Amino acid sequence: MLFRSLRDEQGRADACDAVAARAGERGAPLLIHTWNRTDANLPGEFNSADFAALARRHPGTRFIAAHAGANWRQARGLCADLANVMVDISGGYPQRGMVEELVAEFGPDRVLYGSDAPGRSLASQIAKVRFADLPETVREQVLWRNAAGLLRLDGAALARARAAWATLDPLPETPPLPDLALAPF
C-alpha cells in the first residue's frame, strides 16, 4: 500500500512506476490512497486522475483505488474502463445509490469494502453496503469475497478466520437506521 506516492521534488512518479511494475511481476495488488481535495493535495498525494494514469501505464498490475468512496463519481469516470482497477468504498459519508452505481459501472467483482478506520466509524462504511439495493450475494462479494480472492485466501485460511470470529463476543443488536428521505428537514 502506498499512502502517498513516491514522487520526487519535481513531482515525477518514476519510483511509483517501479513499484507498480514490481507489484505486477509478483502478482501483488497495489493499494494507493487517492484523494481529490478542494484545496491542494498533500505533497506526493495522488488524485483520481494521477491514479488512473498510473494504472493505465501498468495494465498487468492490479490496483486498488483506496478512498474511491469519497471520490466515487471521479473514480467511476476515470477508472471504470481499466480492468486492472478495483475501487474501495471507504471515505466520505454514505450516499444513497453510491455502491449500486459503482457495482453497475465496475461490476460486482471490482468493488471492495473499505473501513477508512480510524478516520471514520466502521458503521458508516458498512452501512454503505448493508443498505445498498443489491442482492445479498453481491453485498457479500463487496464486503469480503472480493478481498479474499484478491489476497488469495484459500478455504483453510477462511476457515481459520471463521473459527477465530466464532470465539468473539456477539455484536450487540442495533436498531435499523431511519429513512432520512422521510425526515421533515
N, C-alpha and C positions, 0 to 999 in steps of 0.2 A: 504494500500500500504506500502511495505517495501522498502525504497530506498536502504538501506543496510540491511544485515541480522542482526539478533540478536545474533551473535556468541559471545562466551566469549573469554578471552585472549588466551586460548588454541585452539581456532578455532572450538570448539564444537557448534553445531547448535541446542542444546536442546530447547532453547527458540523459535527458528523458528518452531520446530516441535509442540510445544504447541500452537503457534499462528495458524499454519496450521490446527491443529486438531480442534481448537475452530471455525475457519472460516468455516470448513466443517460442524460442528454441527449446525451452524447458517445459512448455505446456502449462505454465503457471499463469493464472489470471492476474491482471494488474488493476487494482482499485485506485482511482485517483479522485481526490477531493475536487469537485467542480463547484464553482460558485459565481453567480452573476450579481455583483454588488451594485447598489445605486451610486456609490462613490467608487474610488479607485480600488481595484483588487489589491490585496497584500502582495508584497514583493514575491515573485515566483508563483503566485496562485493562478491556477487555470480557471478560465471561464468556460462556458459550454462550447464556444467556438474553438478555443485552443484545444480542448479535449477531443472534439470531433476531428480536427486537423491531424492530431497525433494518431488517432485510431485509423484514419484513412491512410496514413503513411505506413502502418503496420497491420495489414489485413489478416496476417497469420497469428496475431496476438489477441487473446480475449481481454477485453477491457470492461471495467465496471465504473459507471459514472456515479460516484458517491454524491449524495445530496441532490440527485436529479429530481427528487420530490419537491424541492423548493423551487427548482427551475424547470419544472416538468414541461411546460409549453416550449421552451427553448430546446430542451433535450429531445422532445418529440420532433421538432422541426429540423434539428441538426444531425440527429443520430439514428433515426428510425430506419434509414436505408443501409446502415452499417451492420452487417450480420455478425460482426465480431464484438458488438457493444451490447452490454446489459445495463439497465438502469436500476438504481435502488430508489425506493420511495421516501427515503429519510429527508429531513429538513422541511421546514415550513409546517404550517398547520393543516389539519385535514380539510380537504375541499371535496365537496360532493362531485362525483364524476371523474376525479383525477385518476384513480387507479384503473377504472374502467377504460378511460381513453388511452392510457399507457398500454394496457393489455391489448386493446384493439389495434393500436399503431405498431407496437413491437412484437406482439404475440405473447401468449402466456409463458413461454419458455425464456423470455428475455427480461422479465420484470422480477426484481428481488425486494423482499422486505429489508429495511434498514432501520435501526433503532434511533440513530442520532444521539445515543447516550454518551455522555451525561448531559448533553445540551438541551434535550427535550425529554418530556416524560415518555416512558415506554408506551403508556396507554394511548397517548395521542397518535403515535406512529402505528400501533397495532390497529387502532380504530379505522385508519385509512383502508386497511384490508378487510377487517371483520365486517364493516358496514358497507363495503362495496357491493354493488349489484352484480355479482358474479356467481357462477356455480361454485359450490363448496370445493370441488376438485381443483378449480383454478385458484381459489383463495389459499388452499393448501400448497399448491405449487409456489405461489408467491411467498408465502410465509416461511417455507423451509425446504421443499423438494428441489427447487431450482438451485439453492445454495448447496445442498447436499450433493447434487450432481456436479456442480461446478468445482467443488472441493474434492470430488471423487471419494465420497464417504460410502463405503460398502455396507452391506447388510449387517456385518458384525459390528462395525463402528456405530451404526444407528441403533442396534440392539443394546449396546453398552450405554449409549446416551439415554435411551428409553428407561433402562434399568436405574440409572442414576436419577432420572426425573421422578421415577416412582417412589424414591426414598424421601423426596421433599415433602414438606407440609403442603396440604392442598391450598390452592388460591382461595381467597375469600370470595363469597358471592358478590357480584356487583349488579346494581340495577341497570336496566337498559338506559342508553343515552336518550335525552329528549330530542324530539324532532324540532329543530330550531326554525324550520320552514313555517311552523305554526305559531311561532312566538309573536307577541304583539308589537315588538320593537322593530 
